[in-house]
């Protein structure tokens, strides 16, 4: 079968590998589409911990069940499915266990024609989505769901700010907050992405590269109950200034590094919470899929490429000018 394999740091190739066979308790999935994530890019660049090569990349994937291994209900065969990329989260819903990993390194991932995977990693795909849209869901959708609801505790009527609209997780967080009935705002460095968010239902958007963009937001918008952030850095202090008392700042990344200082005085006086968040547990994955199905949420997709253009798609992702997911179709 064809697979997109990282053979050594920086060497990503489409190659022929053996087609896997489903073992006991496993399903064989014929992959219809796989989506790219920043995680894949970081692994290619050698910026991810515990890299083991060679490896077939890909945490996001969807397709059709072709074969059921021993001990698995044969009724799965022929079903359209989405794959939960969690590997051994563990029993504690609050935090992943030490041996936790994510599909797509060190375990071979979704960027191949076939994938054999444990049946408990497989869920029926939402009926309203195409295979390309379904493939865009897993990693970004799960990360956003946990940030929004387990930690952000977003409720109807609250003011929610999503930073960095344009990234996959941020766009899912935006859609989930809208689905919860919140008043949703965004930040971006690109005006076209702000316009896109407003067209999708945002109350307003702010260019975070503008000087003092955050000043007086608490007066004009009443302040924010929740901020969902992807970047960290010194902008954390800007968020602290625009929070309502009891507000929650949830961050799932730190691409801007550490803040030079932290306004602890304002934090304790206003009873604020600063909470880190990761991808999410298996129950949250199930709830995320159910929410997408119930609210008919459609992932934002930048483009769908033939699988043969997978290496070029990684190059495009590095340019950081996309809005939505890059998807490879088999």
Backbone bond lengths (Angstrom), bond angles and torsions (degrees), N, CA, C in turn:
res aa  C-N    CA-C-N  psi(-1)  N-CA   C-N-CA  omega(-1)  CA-C   N-CA-C  phi
1 X - - - 1.460 - - 1.519 109.26 -
2 X 1.340 116.68 157.60 1.450 121.85 176.15 1.534 109.67 -82.50
3 X 1.328 115.09 142.93 1.458 120.33 179.13 1.521 109.37 -148.68
4 X 1.332 115.65 148.83 1.462 122.18 173.86 1.526 106.41 -94.50
5 X 1.317 116.50 106.91 1.457 121.94 -169.85 1.531 110.79 -117.58
6 X 1.317 115.54 133.70 1.461 121.49 171.18 1.524 106.86 -90.76
7 X 1.321 115.92 110.07 1.452 120.26 -173.90 1.522 112.33 -90.59
8 X 1.318 116.14 -32.03 1.457 122.86 172.58 1.521 106.63 -157.50
9 X 1.328 117.39 167.04 1.461 120.39 -175.53 1.524 110.62 -53.68
10 X 1.349 115.97 121.22 1.450 121.76 178.60 1.509 114.72 85.60
11 X 1.333 118.66 -7.48 1.465 121.68 -178.85 1.526 109.95 -108.16
12 X 1.309 115.21 94.53 1.459 123.37 -178.77 1.520 108.22 -108.80
13 X 1.339 117.43 123.91 1.461 120.99 -175.59 1.519 110.48 -138.22
14 X 1.324 115.51 153.16 1.461 121.58 168.48 1.525 106.61 -91.57
15 X 1.322 116.00 124.30 1.455 120.15 -173.77 1.522 110.03 -142.09
16 X 1.320 115.94 171.59 1.458 122.26 175.96 1.525 109.31 -96.27
17 X 1.334 116.03 130.16 1.468 121.97 175.90 1.523 108.01 -132.97
18 X 1.310 116.42 167.70 1.465 120.51 179.33 1.527 111.02 -67.07
19 X 1.320 116.02 138.78 1.465 120.46 174.73 1.525 109.05 -72.23
20 X 1.335 118.38 128.03 1.466 119.56 -178.06 1.523 112.05 -71.11
21 X 1.329 115.58 158.37 1.456 122.35 174.05 1.522 108.40 -115.07
22 X 1.330 117.09 138.50 1.462 118.04 -178.93 1.525 111.46 -71.45
23 X 1.331 115.57 128.18 1.451 120.16 175.85 1.516 110.97 -85.73
24 X 1.297 116.11 -172.71 1.466 120.53 178.18 1.528 109.26 -60.54
25 X 1.336 114.88 131.75 1.462 120.26 179.08 1.516 114.22 79.71
26 X 1.334 117.54 8.30 1.456 120.79 -176.71 1.521 112.72 -114.86
27 X 1.336 114.01 162.19 1.455 122.44 172.04 1.515 108.99 -119.99
28 X 1.331 116.30 146.39 1.456 121.31 173.04 1.527 107.47 -99.52
29 X 1.334 115.55 119.08 1.461 121.67 -178.42 1.521 109.26 -104.80
30 X 1.329 116.48 128.07 1.458 119.74 167.89 1.525 106.47 -85.06
31 X 1.319 116.80 110.62 1.456 121.07 -174.27 1.531 110.25 -71.08
32 X 1.327 115.84 126.60 1.462 120.40 176.78 1.513 112.50 -93.11
33 X 1.349 115.67 -32.81 1.463 120.45 -179.96 1.522 108.53 -158.76
34 X 1.332 115.35 150.34 1.458 122.78 176.93 1.519 107.96 -137.29
35 X 1.331 117.07 144.91 1.464 120.92 -178.16 1.525 110.62 -114.05
36 X 1.322 115.07 152.03 1.463 121.86 179.93 1.523 110.64 -89.12
37 X 1.330 115.20 149.70 1.459 122.55 174.85 1.526 109.85 -133.06
38 X 1.327 115.81 159.37 1.465 120.59 174.37 1.528 110.70 -56.17
39 X 1.322 116.55 -32.68 1.471 119.98 178.08 1.525 110.60 -55.81
40 X 1.330 117.03 -44.52 1.461 120.78 179.15 1.527 110.74 -60.27
41 X 1.328 115.17 -41.86 1.464 120.25 179.83 1.529 110.94 -63.96
42 X 1.340 117.21 -43.99 1.458 120.93 -179.66 1.535 110.92 -63.25
43 X 1.340 116.80 -38.39 1.470 119.84 177.77 1.525 109.79 -63.46
44 X 1.334 117.37 -43.84 1.468 120.94 178.83 1.522 111.44 -59.53
45 X 1.315 116.99 -34.45 1.458 122.09 -177.64 1.531 113.10 -87.98
46 X 1.340 116.93 1.69 1.457 120.12 -179.50 1.512 113.94 72.86
47 X 1.350 117.26 23.24 1.461 122.13 -175.78 1.524 113.00 -105.36
48 X 1.319 117.52 18.69 1.464 121.92 -177.43 1.524 108.14 -120.41
49 X 1.339 117.55 140.88 1.470 119.08 -176.92 1.525 112.77 -70.11
50 X 1.334 115.36 148.69 1.461 121.38 171.99 1.504 115.77 65.54
51 X 1.323 118.25 33.15 1.462 121.07 -177.65 1.529 110.52 -66.50
52 X 1.341 115.25 131.13 1.460 122.38 176.59 1.530 108.42 -125.85
53 X 1.320 116.17 122.65 1.462 121.51 -175.15 1.524 110.33 -124.63
54 X 1.363 115.95 155.84 1.464 128.42 -0.33 1.524 111.69 -75.76
55 X 1.318 115.73 158.98 1.462 119.51 -179.18 1.520 109.99 -153.83
56 X 1.330 115.35 143.71 1.463 121.62 171.95 1.517 107.34 -83.24
57 X 1.320 116.82 121.11 1.454 121.63 -177.00 1.532 111.17 -77.33
58 X 1.331 115.31 172.90 1.456 121.27 173.21 1.512 114.34 115.25
59 X 1.349 115.91 113.70 1.462 121.64 174.33 1.522 111.52 -100.86
60 X 1.325 116.16 -22.99 1.465 121.87 -176.29 1.518 110.37 -103.95
61 X 1.328 116.61 127.23 1.451 118.65 177.38 1.515 113.17 -163.75
62 X 1.328 115.03 155.87 1.461 122.31 176.73 1.525 108.35 -148.65
63 X 1.317 115.43 155.83 1.457 118.99 -179.93 1.511 111.80 179.46
64 X 1.326 115.62 -151.01 1.460 121.55 -176.65 1.530 108.90 -125.61
65 X 1.327 115.92 138.73 1.463 120.40 178.40 1.526 109.24 -72.36
66 X 1.336 115.20 124.67 1.457 119.95 -178.67 1.525 112.49 -101.89
67 X 1.325 117.01 -30.23 1.465 119.07 -176.80 1.523 109.11 -154.71
68 X 1.326 116.26 145.10 1.462 122.37 176.19 1.521 109.83 -109.40
69 X 1.333 115.83 131.68 1.454 120.42 177.83 1.516 111.62 -76.50
70 X 1.322 115.40 177.32 1.459 121.48 -179.36 1.524 110.10 -58.41
71 X 1.340 114.80 135.86 1.455 120.00 177.10 1.509 114.87 84.80
72 X 1.330 118.70 3.31 1.464 122.37 -178.95 1.530 109.42 -111.92
73 X 1.315 116.41 137.80 1.458 122.84 179.66 1.531 110.12 -57.14
74 X 1.328 116.50 122.83 1.470 121.10 -178.73 1.525 112.38 -68.66
75 X 1.326 117.52 -10.35 1.467 120.52 177.99 1.533 111.96 -65.25
76 X 1.340 117.16 -16.64 1.459 120.06 176.83 1.526 112.16 -67.35
77 X 1.314 117.60 -27.98 1.463 121.07 -174.28 1.532 110.33 -60.73
78 X 1.332 115.47 128.92 1.461 121.80 179.96 1.508 114.78 92.34
79 X 1.332 117.82 -7.38 1.465 120.59 -178.20 1.532 110.98 -81.67
80 X 1.347 115.05 145.39 1.453 121.42 172.86 1.527 108.43 -81.94
81 X 1.324 117.34 128.58 1.462 120.45 -169.79 1.517 111.72 -135.96
82 X 1.334 113.96 161.29 1.456 123.87 172.05 1.523 107.37 -122.79
83 X 1.326 116.54 149.91 1.462 121.28 -171.52 1.527 110.72 -108.79
84 X 1.325 116.03 129.17 1.466 122.88 173.40 1.522 107.94 -79.95
85 X 1.343 119.11 116.93 1.464 120.62 -174.51 1.531 114.85 -81.04
86 X 1.323 118.57 -0.37 1.467 120.96 176.33 1.524 111.47 -65.62
87 X 1.321 116.98 134.21 1.461 122.18 172.65 1.522 108.06 -123.23
88 X 1.339 116.44 110.13 1.474 122.48 175.65 1.528 112.67 59.88
89 X 1.341 116.75 56.02 1.469 120.10 174.26 1.527 110.73 -58.71
90 X 1.333 116.96 -43.62 1.453 121.29 -178.35 1.513 112.27 108.11
91 X 1.321 116.22 -176.11 1.465 122.10 -172.84 1.516 114.39 -88.64
92 X 1.312 118.21 -15.91 1.461 121.50 -177.82 1.523 109.20 -90.03
93 X 1.348 118.66 113.33 1.468 119.53 -178.28 1.525 113.32 -67.97
94 X 1.348 116.52 -16.78 1.459 119.91 -175.74 1.524 113.46 -80.33
95 X 1.339 117.19 -28.18 1.454 119.50 -175.23 1.527 110.14 -154.81
96 X 1.328 116.99 145.07 1.454 121.60 179.68 1.527 110.70 -71.58
97 X 1.328 115.88 149.18 1.465 119.91 179.54 1.537 110.69 -78.14
98 X 1.329 116.82 170.56 1.456 122.33 -174.81 1.516 112.48 -59.55
99 X 1.324 118.35 -37.14 1.457 121.33 -176.71 1.515 114.95 -85.20
100 X 1.311 117.57 9.27 1.469 122.00 -177.29 1.525 111.71 -64.69
101 X 1.330 116.04 143.35 1.464 121.17 173.10 1.527 108.45 -147.40
102 X 1.310 115.11 175.96 1.457 121.86 -177.82 1.521 108.76 -122.95
103 X 1.310 116.35 137.75 1.455 122.15 179.10 1.529 110.70 -52.20
104 X 1.331 115.96 136.07 1.452 120.11 177.63 1.512 114.42 107.05
105 X 1.287 118.42 14.56 1.458 128.50 175.70 1.530 108.36 144.33
106 X 1.338 117.98 115.47 1.463 127.11 7.26 1.533 114.60 -80.88
107 X 1.343 118.04 -16.30 1.469 120.43 177.70 1.524 109.39 -76.94
108 X 1.338 117.21 132.16 1.468 120.47 179.14 1.517 110.82 -54.57
109 X 1.349 114.88 139.01 1.447 120.30 -171.40 1.515 115.68 -106.58
110 X 1.328 114.57 -151.63 1.460 123.02 -164.94 1.526 114.58 -90.46
111 X 1.325 118.14 -7.63 1.460 119.59 -175.82 1.528 110.96 -86.44
112 X 1.314 113.67 60.47 1.464 122.47 179.83 1.523 107.78 -155.33
113 X 1.309 116.13 164.20 1.466 119.62 -176.97 1.523 112.29 -68.07
114 X 1.335 116.83 -29.05 1.461 120.91 -179.54 1.522 110.40 -136.46
115 X 1.323 115.06 152.18 1.459 121.59 175.09 1.520 108.51 -142.25
116 X 1.332 116.76 127.00 1.466 121.77 171.45 1.515 107.33 -98.34
117 X 1.327 117.04 126.12 1.455 120.67 -173.34 1.521 109.70 -148.91
118 X 1.334 116.57 152.65 1.459 121.01 179.28 1.527 110.58 -56.71
119 X 1.315 115.70 137.83 1.461 120.91 -174.73 1.527 112.75 -61.14
120 X 1.349 117.53 -27.41 1.465 118.58 -179.55 1.526 112.43 -75.50
121 X 1.339 117.08 -2.19 1.485 121.29 174.10 1.524 111.55 -91.67
122 X 1.304 117.68 -0.77 1.464 121.59 -169.58 1.525 110.22 -113.18
123 X 1.346 116.07 134.03 1.465 122.78 177.03 1.527 108.75 -129.29
124 X 1.322 115.84 150.94 1.458 118.88 174.16 1.519 109.70 -64.28
125 X 1.322 115.95 139.10 1.461 121.33 -178.35 1.524 110.41 -72.70
126 X 1.340 118.29 146.25 1.474 120.23 172.96 1.521 110.51 -56.69
127 X 1.312 116.63 133.19 1.462 120.94 -171.13 1.521 113.28 -66.59
128 X 1.333 118.41 -24.90 1.468 120.04 -174.40 1.523 112.70 -84.67
129 X 1.328 117.82 -5.37 1.459 120.78 -175.32 1.524 112.33 -102.18
130 X 1.336 115.56 147.45 1.451 121.17 169.83 1.532 108.32 -74.81
131 X 1.332 116.60 169.52 1.457 119.43 178.98 1.528 110.66 -65.18
132 X 1.323 117.76 -33.19 1.465 120.76 178.27 1.532 110.71 -67.37
133 X 1.326 117.02 -42.85 1.460 120.64 178.34 1.527 111.19 -66.48
134 X 1.325 116.22 -40.40 1.462 120.46 178.69 1.521 110.84 -62.17
135 X 1.322 116.68 -40.58 1.466 120.91 -179.02 1.515 112.38 -62.87
136 X 1.316 117.39 -24.01 1.467 121.29 -178.90 1.529 112.85 -78.22
137 X 1.326 117.64 -9.60 1.468 121.12 -170.43 1.538 117.12 -77.32
138 X 1.319 120.88 -49.00 1.468 120.26 -155.26 1.518 117.74 -56.05
139 X 1.318 119.08 -66.99 1.458 119.94 -171.97 1.528 111.65 -67.51
140 X 1.331 116.61 -51.24 1.456 120.02 -178.98 1.511 112.78 -64.81
141 X 1.338 116.06 -42.68 1.460 119.55 -179.48 1.512 112.51 -63.81
142 X 1.329 116.85 -42.23 1.462 120.66 -179.38 1.528 111.28 -67.95
143 X 1.333 117.13 -42.37 1.466 120.62 178.28 1.525 110.62 -60.47
144 X 1.321 116.03 -44.42 1.464 120.36 -179.89 1.518 111.77 -66.76
145 X 1.337 117.05 -40.58 1.464 120.00 -178.21 1.528 110.79 -60.68
146 X 1.327 116.53 -47.31 1.467 119.79 -179.26 1.526 111.07 -63.22
147 X 1.344 116.72 -43.96 1.460 120.11 -179.89 1.528 111.49 -62.36
148 X 1.328 116.04 -41.78 1.473 120.26 -176.44 1.525 113.29 -71.82
149 X 1.334 116.74 -43.20 1.458 119.27 -166.42 1.526 114.36 -110.33
150 X 1.316 119.12 -40.30 1.461 118.36 178.03 1.526 110.49 -72.16
151 X 1.340 116.32 -45.04 1.456 120.46 -176.50 1.526 112.75 -100.27
152 X 1.336 117.51 -44.59 1.459 119.72 179.62 1.513 113.63 -72.73
153 X 1.336 116.63 -27.38 1.470 122.30 179.25 1.527 111.27 51.26
154 X 1.332 115.39 43.41 1.462 121.08 -176.44 1.522 110.70 -64.26
155 X 1.329 114.32 134.40 1.462 121.07 178.74 1.519 110.06 -129.12
156 X 1.324 116.53 162.88 1.463 122.51 179.53 1.523 110.00 -58.09
157 X 1.321 115.62 138.78 1.456 121.71 176.07 1.516 115.04 87.68
158 X 1.335 117.57 -10.19 1.458 119.11 179.74 1.524 111.03 -79.08
159 X 1.332 115.66 155.87 1.457 121.81 174.66 1.523 108.70 -91.51
160 X 1.329 116.01 121.74 1.459 121.96 -175.58 1.523 109.55 -124.66
161 X 1.326 116.37 132.78 1.460 122.10 177.03 1.527 109.35 -113.00
162 X 1.331 116.20 125.81 1.459 122.39 177.13 1.528 107.41 -107.02
163 X 1.328 117.25 118.59 1.462 119.82 -179.10 1.523 110.54 -87.37
164 X 1.338 115.19 150.71 1.458 120.36 174.78 1.508 114.58 64.83
165 X 1.337 117.67 41.25 1.460 120.37 178.31 1.522 108.68 -58.72
166 X 1.294 116.13 130.32 1.461 122.86 -174.83 1.506 109.91 135.53
167 X 1.345 116.50 -35.68 1.449 120.74 174.16 1.513 110.95 -74.50
168 X 1.330 116.65 155.30 1.452 121.12 -175.54 1.511 113.91 -61.08
169 X 1.344 118.06 -47.58 1.464 120.89 -179.77 1.519 110.20 -63.96
170 X 1.336 116.94 -44.35 1.466 120.91 -178.99 1.524 111.12 -60.04
171 X 1.321 116.87 -39.62 1.461 118.77 -179.56 1.523 112.07 -70.06
172 X 1.334 116.87 -35.95 1.465 118.29 173.28 1.522 110.67 -64.85
173 X 1.333 117.28 -43.79 1.462 120.32 178.95 1.523 110.33 -59.03
174 X 1.319 116.67 -40.23 1.468 121.93 177.26 1.529 110.40 -60.47
175 X 1.330 116.81 -48.33 1.463 120.17 -178.50 1.527 111.59 -66.62
176 X 1.318 117.35 -38.72 1.471 120.53 -179.95 1.531 111.02 -67.05
177 X 1.337 116.42 -40.86 1.463 119.90 178.85 1.526 110.71 -64.69
178 X 1.336 116.92 -40.14 1.464 119.94 174.73 1.523 110.99 -61.14
179 X 1.331 116.25 -43.53 1.465 120.50 -179.43 1.520 111.67 -62.69
180 X 1.339 116.79 -28.37 1.466 121.42 179.08 1.528 112.26 -80.70
181 X 1.333 117.71 -5.24 1.459 121.26 178.80 1.508 114.58 87.64
182 X 1.337 117.62 16.91 1.456 121.25 178.93 1.525 110.94 -80.80
183 X 1.343 115.40 161.28 1.461 122.30 170.52 1.525 106.43 -89.47
184 X 1.330 117.02 112.13 1.460 120.45 -166.77 1.527 111.31 -110.13
185 X 1.317 115.48 134.76 1.457 125.00 178.84 1.527 107.93 -124.71
186 X 1.333 116.55 160.40 1.464 119.77 -178.93 1.517 110.56 -136.47
187 X 1.347 115.35 161.72 1.458 121.93 165.06 1.522 108.32 -122.50
188 X 1.331 115.41 152.96 1.458 122.17 174.52 1.520 107.40 -163.48
189 X 1.321 116.84 161.08 1.455 120.83 174.45 1.523 111.68 -92.42
190 X 1.331 116.75 -2.50 1.464 121.20 -176.02 1.528 109.93 -123.18
191 X 1.324 115.01 125.54 1.461 120.42 -175.46 1.526 112.04 -63.76
192 X 1.344 117.38 -32.41 1.465 118.89 -179.40 1.526 111.34 -67.39
193 X 1.330 117.33 -30.75 1.467 119.92 177.39 1.531 110.57 -73.47
194 X 1.330 116.42 -35.86 1.468 119.63 175.02 1.524 109.83 -63.39
195 X 1.315 117.08 -43.83 1.471 120.89 177.75 1.516 111.19 -61.91
196 X 1.329 116.72 -39.63 1.462 120.78 177.57 1.522 110.52 -60.37
197 X 1.340 116.85 -44.90 1.456 121.12 -179.61 1.532 111.28 -62.49
198 X 1.318 116.50 -41.42 1.471 120.17 179.48 1.529 109.92 -64.92
199 X 1.325 116.61 -40.06 1.467 119.77 176.72 1.527 111.26 -62.09
200 X 1.343 116.75 -29.38 1.466 121.50 -179.05 1.524 112.62 -86.50
201 X 1.345 117.79 -5.22 1.455 119.68 175.74 1.513 116.48 124.02
202 X 1.346 118.27 4.85 1.468 120.25 177.84 1.526 110.62 -67.09
203 X 1.311 115.28 146.31 1.463 120.81 175.81 1.527 110.85 -71.09
204 X 1.326 116.72 -38.30 1.464 122.29 -179.96 1.523 107.99 -168.79
205 X 1.343 115.42 169.18 1.455 120.50 177.12 1.511 110.07 -142.65
206 X 1.339 116.10 156.38 1.453 121.60 -174.90 1.525 109.67 -133.75
207 X 1.333 115.63 136.21 1.462 120.81 176.27 1.518 108.26 -83.96
208 X 1.328 116.74 111.27 1.460 119.54 -173.63 1.526 112.90 -73.48
209 X 1.325 117.58 -5.40 1.461 119.38 174.35 1.523 112.27 -88.11
210 X 1.328 116.99 -11.07 1.463 120.56 176.61 1.523 109.76 -71.49
211 X 1.320 116.94 142.07 1.461 121.51 -179.00 1.526 110.32 -62.10
212 X 1.320 115.81 130.77 1.472 122.59 176.26 1.525 112.50 55.08
213 X 1.345 116.52 37.88 1.469 120.14 -177.71 1.523 112.22 -57.59
214 X 1.316 116.44 -28.28 1.459 121.21 -173.56 1.525 113.16 -88.51
215 X 1.326 117.77 -10.02 1.464 119.91 -174.70 1.529 111.00 -64.16
216 X 1.315 115.59 134.83 1.469 124.15 175.37 1.523 115.03 68.09
217 X 1.345 117.51 8.82 1.465 117.99 177.32 1.527 110.90 -63.25
218 X 1.327 116.30 -34.84 1.467 118.64 -179.38 1.520 110.67 -65.04
219 X 1.343 117.14 -26.31 1.460 119.87 177.70 1.530 111.04 -81.07
220 X 1.337 115.83 -45.00 1.462 119.08 -173.61 1.513 113.18 -78.74
221 X 1.352 117.15 -27.05 1.460 120.60 -176.90 1.524 112.49 -116.55
222 X 1.301 116.76 1.20 1.460 119.25 -179.94 1.502 113.86 81.12
223 X 1.328 117.53 4.18 1.456 121.03 -178.35 1.521 111.36 84.56
224 X 1.326 115.98 169.27 1.455 121.62 -176.56 1.525 111.35 -114.87
225 X 1.321 114.15 137.28 1.463 120.54 175.75 1.524 110.74 -81.05
226 X 1.342 116.39 -35.32 1.459 121.51 -176.14 1.520 109.18 -139.79
227 X 1.336 116.23 137.20 1.456 122.67 167.27 1.524 107.45 -120.71
228 X 1.326 116.82 130.22 1.463 122.40 173.78 1.525 106.83 -109.68
229 X 1.337 115.97 116.78 1.467 121.30 -170.19 1.527 111.57 -124.21
230 X 1.338 115.50 147.66 1.458 120.76 -178.43 1.515 113.91 -112.70
231 X 1.337 118.26 -7.53 1.461 118.76 -164.11 1.519 115.70 -120.80
232 X 1.335 119.14 -24.67 1.463 119.88 -178.28 1.513 111.52 66.88
233 X 1.348 116.85 -143.72 1.455 121.07 -179.85 1.523 112.88 71.44
234 X 1.327 115.76 -163.21 1.470 120.78 -174.19 1.512 113.57 -68.80
235 X 1.361 117.91 -16.85 1.463 118.17 179.57 1.530 112.08 -67.01
236 X 1.334 117.92 -14.55 1.463 120.04 175.43 1.524 109.50 -56.19
237 X 1.320 118.14 -39.91 1.462 121.04 179.93 1.519 112.11 -68.66
238 X 1.328 116.94 -30.32 1.463 119.32 173.66 1.522 110.39 -65.80
239 X 1.323 116.49 -41.54 1.465 119.62 177.57 1.528 110.95 -62.55
240 X 1.321 116.59 -41.81 1.469 120.45 -179.57 1.525 110.62 -56.91
241 X 1.331 116.73 -35.34 1.468 120.52 -177.62 1.524 113.51 -72.05
242 X 1.334 117.78 -21.06 1.470 119.68 -173.76 1.527 112.66 -110.27
243 X 1.339 116.31 13.83 1.458 119.68 -179.02 1.524 111.97 -87.18
244 X 1.315 115.59 145.99 1.462 121.20 166.60 1.526 109.33 -72.61
245 X 1.325 118.91 156.29 1.462 120.06 174.06 1.528 110.71 -54.69
246 X 1.343 115.80 135.51 1.451 120.67 -178.48 1.517 113.81 81.11
247 X 1.329 117.58 9.66 1.461 121.76 -176.97 1.518 113.28 -69.89
248 X 1.347 115.21 158.94 1.463 122.36 -177.63 1.525 109.78 -121.62
249 X 1.331 116.54 122.05 1.462 122.62 173.15 1.522 107.05 -105.14
250 X 1.329 116.64 118.10 1.465 121.90 -177.96 1.521 107.95 -116.09
251 X 1.344 116.78 127.55 1.459 119.57 178.50 1.524 110.13 -125.17
252 X 1.334 115.03 139.98 1.463 120.99 -177.41 1.526 111.24 -120.18
253 X 1.328 117.05 13.43 1.456 121.78 178.51 1.511 109.81 -164.50
254 X 1.333 115.68 167.40 1.468 120.44 -179.10 1.527 109.92 -144.66
255 X 1.341 116.29 49.10 1.459 120.04 -177.91 1.529 111.62 -66.03
256 X 1.330 117.82 -21.55 1.469 121.15 175.59 1.520 112.32 -89.47
257 X 1.318 117.26 4.07 1.460 120.39 178.43 1.519 112.94 79.26
258 X 1.329 115.09 -159.07 1.458 121.72 -177.10 1.527 110.77 -89.25
259 X 1.339 117.89 147.16 1.462 119.19 172.94 1.525 109.82 -69.43
260 X 1.344 115.88 144.38 1.463 119.78 178.88 1.528 111.23 -64.66
261 X 1.324 115.67 -29.62 1.467 121.93 176.40 1.517 107.47 -152.31
262 X 1.306 116.82 170.98 1.465 121.91 -179.45 1.522 108.43 -137.08
263 X 1.334 115.27 127.88 1.466 121.07 -175.96 1.529 110.20 -77.00
264 X 1.339 115.31 74.07 1.456 120.17 -177.87 1.516 111.97 -66.00
265 X 1.316 118.35 -31.35 1.467 120.46 -179.08 1.522 110.97 -60.63
266 X 1.322 116.09 -49.47 1.468 119.98 179.42 1.529 110.34 -66.44
267 X 1.326 116.76 -34.77 1.462 120.08 -179.76 1.520 111.71 -62.84
268 X 1.335 117.07 -49.11 1.473 116.08 -176.78 1.516 111.70 -74.85
269 X 1.336 117.59 -31.26 1.468 118.91 -179.46 1.527 110.91 -67.31
270 X 1.332 116.20 -36.72 1.466 120.42 -179.00 1.526 112.91 -97.10
271 X 1.322 117.10 8.70 1.471 121.70 175.36 1.531 111.95 57.36
272 X 1.328 116.27 44.24 1.462 121.09 -176.63 1.527 111.66 -87.23
273 X 1.331 115.33 154.78 1.462 122.19 176.11 1.522 109.12 -117.43
274 X 1.337 116.82 131.98 1.459 123.36 171.76 1.515 107.04 -114.19
275 X 1.339 116.43 113.42 1.461 121.69 -168.29 1.523 111.61 -125.66
276 X 1.337 116.73 126.24 1.457 120.64 171.39 1.517 111.06 -81.57
277 X 1.342 116.41 154.15 1.464 120.98 -177.44 1.523 109.57 -148.40
278 X 1.342 115.98 146.87 1.462 121.60 177.29 1.520 109.57 -114.33
279 X 1.323 116.28 -153.24 1.454 119.41 -172.07 1.523 112.33 -70.19
280 X 1.327 119.81 -57.63 1.448 119.99 179.47 1.509 113.05 139.05
281 X 1.340 116.42 158.84 1.460 120.38 -177.36 1.529 111.66 -90.52
282 X 1.327 116.01 177.60 1.464 120.62 -174.12 1.521 113.00 -65.68
283 X 1.334 117.37 -37.40 1.461 120.12 178.73 1.525 110.40 -65.57
284 X 1.327 116.96 -37.50 1.460 120.36 177.62 1.524 111.38 -67.50
285 X 1.332 116.47 -32.64 1.467 118.42 175.37 1.520 110.21 -63.21
286 X 1.321 116.49 -45.60 1.474 120.33 178.79 1.522 110.77 -59.65
287 X 1.326 116.95 -44.28 1.470 120.93 -179.41 1.529 110.95 -66.49
288 X 1.324 116.74 -35.69 1.460 120.35 178.50 1.524 110.28 -63.87
289 X 1.330 116.81 -46.55 1.466 120.55 179.11 1.526 110.25 -61.61
290 X 1.323 117.25 -40.97 1.468 120.98 179.10 1.526 111.40 -64.03
291 X 1.346 116.80 -41.02 1.466 120.58 178.62 1.525 110.52 -63.30
292 X 1.320 117.11 -44.78 1.463 121.05 179.24 1.526 110.27 -59.59
293 X 1.337 116.38 -42.31 1.456 119.88 179.29 1.521 112.94 -68.54
294 X 1.334 116.53 -43.40 1.474 120.44 -176.67 1.522 111.99 -68.30
295 X 1.327 117.41 -38.75 1.466 121.80 -176.67 1.523 112.89 -96.36
296 X 1.327 116.09 2.24 1.476 121.80 179.54 1.536 111.32 53.58
297 X 1.316 115.50 44.56 1.460 121.57 178.45 1.529 109.47 -75.24
298 X 1.316 116.29 135.58 1.469 121.93 -179.72 1.528 108.29 -117.70
299 X 1.321 118.17 120.19 1.462 120.04 179.28 1.526 112.16 -58.46
300 X 1.329 115.38 146.73 1.456 120.99 176.23 1.532 107.85 -81.10
301 X 1.318 116.89 123.71 1.463 121.89 -178.45 1.523 109.28 -117.80
302 X 1.321 115.39 125.95 1.461 120.58 177.20 1.517 110.51 -72.58
303 X 1.339 116.47 -48.05 1.455 119.92 -179.55 1.521 110.11 -162.95
304 X 1.326 115.32 156.02 1.460 123.31 173.77 1.518 107.06 -115.31
305 X 1.349 116.47 124.60 1.456 121.26 -176.55 1.533 109.37 -116.83
306 X 1.323 117.17 151.85 1.471 118.89 169.74 1.521 109.62 -62.17
307 X 1.325 116.29 146.58 1.456 120.39 -179.76 1.528 111.82 -54.55
308 X 1.314 116.57 -33.01 1.465 121.06 -178.91 1.525 112.52 -63.05
309 X 1.345 117.61 -16.70 1.466 121.71 178.82 1.527 111.80 -99.44
310 X 1.337 116.25 20.63 1.458 120.45 -175.24 1.517 114.14 -61.22
311 X 1.322 117.59 -42.40 1.468 120.43 -179.25 1.525 110.06 -63.45
312 X 1.328 117.33 -43.08 1.463 121.38 178.19 1.525 111.13 -64.06
313 X 1.331 117.51 -34.73 1.465 120.83 179.10 1.527 110.93 -62.23
314 X 1.329 116.99 -38.08 1.460 119.89 176.73 1.522 110.96 -62.54
315 X 1.316 117.14 -39.16 1.462 120.77 177.89 1.528 110.77 -63.77
316 X 1.326 116.77 -40.46 1.462 120.59 178.59 1.518 111.46 -65.30
317 X 1.337 117.77 -37.02 1.456 120.69 -179.69 1.529 111.12 -62.52
318 X 1.320 117.46 -33.81 1.459 121.12 -179.82 1.523 112.47 -64.71
319 X 1.330 118.05 -24.41 1.464 121.23 -177.94 1.521 112.41 -72.56
320 X 1.333 116.31 -18.85 1.468 122.50 173.19 1.526 112.90 59.13
321 X 1.316 117.34 32.79 1.464 120.46 178.74 1.533 111.73 -110.68
322 X 1.313 116.70 1.89 1.450 120.42 -178.20 1.527 111.01 -78.74
323 X 1.311 115.66 164.24 1.455 121.95 171.68 1.519 107.23 -133.20
324 X 1.315 116.14 102.52 1.458 120.70 -176.12 1.508 111.02 108.92
325 X 1.306 115.13 -176.93 1.466 122.57 -171.73 1.530 111.64 -83.41
326 X 1.338 114.46 146.26 1.456 122.03 168.39 1.518 107.79 -95.28
327 X 1.324 117.43 125.96 1.454 122.13 -174.22 1.528 109.60 -122.02
328 X 1.330 115.76 136.93 1.460 122.83 174.45 1.524 108.62 -103.17
329 X 1.325 116.41 131.32 1.463 121.04 -178.71 1.523 110.02 -113.63
330 X 1.347 115.42 134.71 1.466 120.88 179.08 1.529 110.30 -88.06
